[in-house]
Amino acid sequence: MLARSCGHCEVFAEGCRRGFDRLLSRREPARDDPCPAEVFAACAACAQIVDRMQPQLAARLGYRLDGAADPAGVPFYWRSARWVLLDRDGWLTETGQQARHQLAT
């Protein structure tokens, strides 16, 4: 995931500091040994925004996972610009219009 983020925040919300300060888990509670698809890099400002976000919105944006969802199959709104799947090997895969539709519903 460090290669995927290139040392930058993967959220890019308003007030983002761009640099990566911490890893956030998409699962609550976080696992002791998460796979790269379960975590994402965030700056302190974006981490605070995600932590305070309504759970439904955080799930729709892919920042939080519902139940036992496979993290590699849940779209993530990456850098507030595009929908991707976070891969188990630490990279990402672009998604199509289907994921964009998820935000609108």
Backbone as CSV, one residue per row, in Angstrom:
resi,resn,N_x,N_y,N_z,CA_x,CA_y,CA_z,C_x,C_y,C_z
1,MET,0.807,-1.193,0.000,0.000,0.000,0.000,0.848,1.254,0.000
2,LEU,2.077,1.159,0.490,2.950,2.338,0.434,3.344,2.651,-1.003
3,ALA,3.550,1.608,-1.808,3.832,1.842,-3.224,2.607,2.436,-3.912
4,ARG,1.436,1.938,-3.544,0.189,2.423,-4.136,-0.017,3.908,-3.838
5,SER,0.260,4.322,-2.629,0.020,5.714,-2.240,1.159,6.652,-2.620
6,CYS,2.335,6.103,-2.899,3.524,6.910,-3.218,3.814,7.939,-2.120
7,GLY,3.462,7.594,-0.886,3.716,8.497,0.226,2.704,9.613,0.390
8,HIS,1.592,9.531,-0.352,0.567,10.568,-0.307,-0.730,10.036,0.290
9,CYS,-1.549,10.946,0.736,-2.879,10.627,1.251,-3.714,10.024,0.117
10,GLU,-4.536,9.036,0.438,-5.394,8.410,-0.571,-6.837,8.908,-0.489
11,VAL,-7.089,9.915,0.346,-8.441,10.456,0.488,-8.567,11.793,-0.241
12,PHE,-7.696,12.742,0.018,-7.703,14.079,-0.592,-9.017,14.829,-0.353
13,ALA,-9.523,14.819,0.863,-10.717,15.600,1.210,-10.325,17.071,1.348
14,GLU,-11.321,17.925,1.522,-11.043,19.346,1.716,-10.149,19.522,2.942
15,GLY,-9.081,20.306,2.799,-8.133,20.511,3.890,-7.029,19.469,3.945
16,CYS,-6.970,18.612,2.937,-5.958,17.546,2.894,-4.555,18.141,2.908
17,ARG,-3.660,17.491,3.630,-2.265,17.930,3.692,-1.396,17.199,2.672
18,ARG,-2.013,16.332,1.898,-1.391,15.579,0.801,-0.416,14.496,1.255
19,GLY,0.357,14.723,2.288,1.315,13.717,2.756,0.641,12.651,3.594
20,PHE,1.193,11.457,3.579,0.640,10.331,4.323,1.201,10.328,5.741
21,ASP,0.321,10.370,6.741,0.709,10.357,8.151,0.439,9.026,8.824
22,ARG,-0.580,8.323,8.352,-1.006,7.095,9.025,-1.768,6.189,8.078
23,LEU,-1.909,4.944,8.487,-2.733,3.988,7.765,-4.042,3.831,8.519
24,LEU,-5.149,3.885,7.792,-6.465,3.669,8.381,-7.002,2.330,7.912
25,SER,-7.691,1.652,8.795,-8.307,0.380,8.447,-9.696,0.620,7.886
26,ARG,-10.045,-0.155,6.884,-11.396,-0.098,6.339,-12.345,-0.948,7.184
27,ARG,-11.792,-1.759,8.070,-12.587,-2.627,8.950,-12.633,-2.060,10.359
28,GLU,-13.756,-2.232,11.016,-13.907,-1.885,12.431,-14.407,-3.117,13.158
29,PRO,-13.693,-3.650,14.096,-12.362,-3.222,14.522,-11.299,-3.669,13.521
30,ALA,-10.178,-2.999,13.553,-9.068,-3.321,12.649,-8.472,-4.673,13.015
31,ARG,-8.001,-5.388,12.015,-7.334,-6.669,12.247,-5.876,-6.424,12.599
32,ASP,-5.276,-7.375,13.312,-3.871,-7.247,13.702,-2.931,-7.291,12.503
33,ASP,-3.260,-8.103,11.499,-2.402,-8.267,10.329,-3.242,-8.103,9.059
34,PRO,-3.641,-6.863,8.728,-4.533,-6.658,7.585,-3.814,-6.843,6.252
35,CYS,-4.581,-7.232,5.239,-4.028,-7.266,3.886,-4.057,-5.833,3.345
36,PRO,-3.265,-5.533,2.315,-3.221,-4.166,1.773,-4.576,-3.618,1.314
37,ALA,-5.498,-4.484,0.920,-6.818,-4.017,0.490,-7.665,-3.519,1.654
38,GLU,-7.264,-3.828,2.882,-8.029,-3.429,4.065,-7.595,-2.095,4.653
39,VAL,-6.503,-1.528,4.168,-5.989,-0.287,4.739,-5.717,0.744,3.640
40,PHE,-5.702,2.007,4.042,-5.372,3.078,3.102,-4.607,4.165,3.828
41,ALA,-3.793,4.895,3.078,-2.972,5.972,3.629,-3.805,7.244,3.737
42,ALA,-3.590,7.990,4.819,-4.314,9.248,5.015,-3.443,10.241,5.766
43,CYS,-3.664,11.511,5.497,-3.038,12.564,6.303,-3.877,12.723,7.572
44,ALA,-3.387,13.477,8.516,-4.110,13.664,9.780,-5.478,14.308,9.558
45,ALA,-5.548,15.295,8.663,-6.819,15.985,8.414,-7.853,15.041,7.809
46,CYS,-7.454,14.259,6.813,-8.390,13.328,6.176,-8.766,12.188,7.119
47,ALA,-7.823,11.736,7.932,-8.125,10.688,8.913,-9.218,11.162,9.861
48,GLN,-9.133,12.410,10.286,-10.144,12.965,11.183,-11.498,13.059,10.478
49,ILE,-11.498,13.461,9.214,-12.743,13.550,8.449,-13.380,12.176,8.316
50,VAL,-12.593,11.167,7.956,-13.120,9.809,7.804,-13.646,9.292,9.141
51,ASP,-12.923,9.527,10.219,-13.357,9.063,11.542,-14.678,9.694,11.976
52,ARG,-14.931,10.929,11.562,-16.157,11.638,11.950,-17.292,11.482,10.940
53,MET,-17.004,10.844,9.815,-17.979,10.683,8.743,-19.123,9.764,9.181
54,GLN,-20.320,10.038,8.702,-21.444,9.145,8.965,-21.098,7.764,8.423
55,PRO,-21.380,6.709,9.175,-21.003,5.356,8.754,-21.513,4.969,7.366
56,GLN,-22.733,5.375,7.023,-23.282,5.029,5.712,-22.488,5.680,4.585
57,LEU,-22.105,6.941,4.766,-21.324,7.634,3.744,-19.929,7.027,3.641
58,ALA,-19.306,6.740,4.776,-17.977,6.124,4.767,-18.007,4.785,4.043
59,ALA,-19.070,4.020,4.229,-19.203,2.734,3.535,-19.434,2.948,2.041
60,ARG,-20.256,3.929,1.665,-20.523,4.190,0.245,-19.271,4.640,-0.495
61,LEU,-18.379,5.346,0.200,-17.130,5.802,-0.414,-16.033,4.739,-0.353
62,GLY,-16.302,3.638,0.336,-15.331,2.553,0.432,-14.314,2.730,1.538
63,TYR,-14.473,3.750,2.373,-13.523,3.987,3.461,-13.759,3.033,4.623
64,ARG,-14.950,2.506,4.737,-15.298,1.516,5.755,-16.001,0.354,5.061
65,LEU,-15.773,-0.842,5.567,-16.372,-2.043,4.994,-17.564,-2.481,5.824
66,ASP,-18.588,-2.937,5.139,-19.753,-3.495,5.810,-19.515,-4.966,6.102
67,GLY,-19.652,-5.359,7.357,-19.585,-6.763,7.749,-18.363,-7.494,7.246
68,ALA,-18.597,-8.640,6.635,-17.514,-9.510,6.178,-17.189,-9.291,4.701
69,ALA,-17.464,-8.120,4.175,-17.211,-7.830,2.757,-15.748,-8.069,2.397
70,ASP,-15.533,-8.596,1.197,-14.176,-8.800,0.688,-13.600,-7.431,0.324
71,PRO,-12.555,-6.974,1.014,-12.036,-5.623,0.759,-11.554,-5.417,-0.673
72,ALA,-11.081,-6.470,-1.321,-10.590,-6.347,-2.693,-11.733,-6.190,-3.694
73,GLY,-12.967,-6.416,-3.262,-14.112,-6.302,-4.155,-14.984,-5.086,-3.905
74,VAL,-14.597,-4.239,-2.942,-15.395,-3.056,-2.595,-14.729,-1.805,-3.164
75,PRO,-15.391,-1.088,-4.074,-14.800,0.120,-4.657,-14.444,1.161,-3.595
76,PHE,-13.366,1.886,-3.867,-12.815,2.897,-2.964,-12.697,4.197,-3.752
77,TYR,-13.213,5.297,-3.191,-13.143,6.599,-3.868,-11.766,7.195,-3.607
78,TRP,-10.841,6.922,-4.506,-9.418,7.198,-4.331,-9.084,8.637,-4.692
79,ARG,-8.482,9.313,-3.744,-8.026,10.701,-3.910,-9.123,11.644,-4.393
80,SER,-10.341,11.346,-3.984,-11.518,12.168,-4.324,-11.631,12.431,-5.820
81,ALA,-11.151,11.480,-6.619,-11.147,11.703,-8.061,-11.630,10.519,-8.885
82,ARG,-11.404,9.293,-8.410,-11.768,8.138,-9.234,-12.020,6.920,-8.360
83,TRP,-12.788,6.003,-8.923,-13.122,4.763,-8.232,-12.115,3.687,-8.603
84,VAL,-11.611,3.022,-7.578,-10.636,1.952,-7.776,-10.971,0.788,-6.849
85,LEU,-10.361,-0.350,-7.136,-10.361,-1.475,-6.206,-8.961,-1.546,-5.625
86,LEU,-8.859,-1.628,-4.313,-7.564,-1.775,-3.651,-7.214,-3.256,-3.667
87,ASP,-6.107,-3.589,-4.314,-5.725,-4.985,-4.500,-5.040,-5.559,-3.267
88,ARG,-5.106,-6.879,-3.143,-4.459,-7.578,-2.030,-2.941,-7.491,-2.095
89,ASP,-2.400,-7.193,-3.274,-0.943,-7.109,-3.418,-0.414,-5.682,-3.210
90,GLY,-1.290,-4.753,-2.815,-0.850,-3.393,-2.509,-0.993,-2.397,-3.639
91,TRP,-1.554,-2.795,-4.760,-1.761,-1.884,-5.885,-3.236,-1.558,-5.998
92,LEU,-3.637,-0.963,-7.101,-5.050,-0.666,-7.320,-5.436,-0.971,-8.751
93,THR,-6.734,-1.143,-8.957,-7.295,-1.418,-10.270,-8.417,-0.422,-10.515
94,GLU,-8.387,0.224,-11.671,-9.450,1.166,-12.036,-10.770,0.411,-12.182
95,THR,-11.867,1.065,-11.808,-13.192,0.493,-12.013,-13.934,1.339,-13.031
96,GLY,-15.066,0.842,-13.471,-15.832,1.551,-14.486,-16.993,2.326,-13.906
97,GLN,-17.984,2.571,-14.724,-19.161,3.354,-14.356,-19.964,2.716,-13.225
98,GLN,-19.869,1.397,-13.074,-20.637,0.700,-12.046,-20.345,1.266,-10.656
99,ALA,-19.093,1.497,-10.349,-18.734,2.025,-9.031,-19.217,3.458,-8.867
100,ARG,-19.161,4.239,-9.917,-19.641,5.617,-9.829,-21.133,5.647,-9.514
101,HIS,-21.861,4.681,-10.076,-23.292,4.587,-9.820,-23.556,4.291,-8.344
102,GLN,-22.660,3.571,-7.699,-22.814,3.218,-6.289,-22.939,4.473,-5.427
103,LEU,-22.174,5.503,-5.706,-22.225,6.739,-4.922,-23.572,7.436,-5.081
104,ALA,-24.134,7.370,-6.260,-25.383,8.075,-6.533,-26.597,7.388,-5.912
105,THR,-26.486,6.114,-5.573,-27.649,5.392,-5.027,-27.650,5.373,-3.532
